[in-house]
């Protein structure tokens, strides 16, 4: 982040997106391994939410189906405490 502008945004494809159950911990591990500190999400289960909290990741919930570019525009970046 530089001021209110995101300098690095990376979209990570969910390798477990086709799973009926248990996808959350898989993607959380990928996020942890990728040193992610802010996650924009449409939907998130309680287990995944707890794992993200345990790893001090900031979760920003947005309405499902929103595009990445719109999500980034909607977020008030100045209210997020990001540890770099």
Number of C-alpha atoms within 10 A of each C-alpha: 12 9 8 12 11 11 8 7 10 7 6 10 9 14 11 14 13 8 9 7 8 13 16 20 17 14 18 21 14 15 19 15 9 10 11 17 17 17 14 15 16 13 12 12 11 10 13 18 17 13 16 23 12 9 13 15 20 18 16 14 14 14 11 9 10 12 10 14 9 9 17 15 13 10 15 10 16 12 8 12 10 13 9 7
